[in-house]
């Protein structure tokens, strides 16, 4: 299992690369949709990245609860397979 620090580093780097933003704008308290300027297609990309990189499928219900990057880190940390 990856540590929270590893998850944070990987997610931040991947999001900055895929969504072409400055990694420094990604903070635990930042709102994902605003920081990444997500539309419905970008949201699919985000879910796909988590699935590909961590083997975690985010349900529609769970996705509505993931607002900040901290929520995303928590979700990955608690749902990753050992």
N, C-alpha and C positions, 0 to 999 in steps of 0.2 A: 504494500500500500504506500501511496505517496503521502508525504507530510503536507500539512497545510501550506507551509512555505513553498514547497515544490509546486503545489497546485496554483498558488497565487502567481509565482514567477512564470509558469508555463501559460496560464490563461492570459495574463497581461501581455506577454510577448506575442502570443498567437492573435489576440484581438487587435493589438496595435498593427500587426502585419496585415491581417486579412481586411480590416476595416480602414487601413491607412490613416491611423491617427497617432498622435504622440503618446507613447506609453505613460508618460508622466501625468496625463489627464485621467488615467485609470486609477482610481482610489477606491478603497473598500466602501466608502459612503456614496460614491458617485452612482447616479441612476444609469442603468445600462442603456435603456432606450435613448436617453438624451446624449450620453457620451458617445455612443456608437452611431447615433442618428439612424436608428433602426426603422425600417419599413417592414412589411410582411415578408418580403423575400429575404431581407437581411436576418430576420428572426429565424427563418428556416436555416440559414447558414450557421447561426449561433448554435442552434439545437444539433445540427449535423456535426459541428466541430466537437461538441461535448460527447456525442455518440462515438465518433471516430477515435478521438484521443483517449477517452476513458471507458468506453463500452457502456455508457449510461444513456438510457432513453428517458427523456424528460416528457412526462405526460402534459397534456394541455392544461389540466387542473394545476399541476405543479408549476408550470411555466407562469401562470398568472400570479404566483406568489414570489417569483424571483424578480425583484425590482432593482436591487443594488448589486454591485459586484460582490459584496460581502455575502448576500443571499446565494449567489452563484457558487462562491467558494464553499459555503456551508453545505450546499446541495451536493456538490461533487464529493466533498470530504465524507459525508454521511452515506452516500450511495455507491462509492467506489467498491469494486470487488477486491477481496484480499488475495 
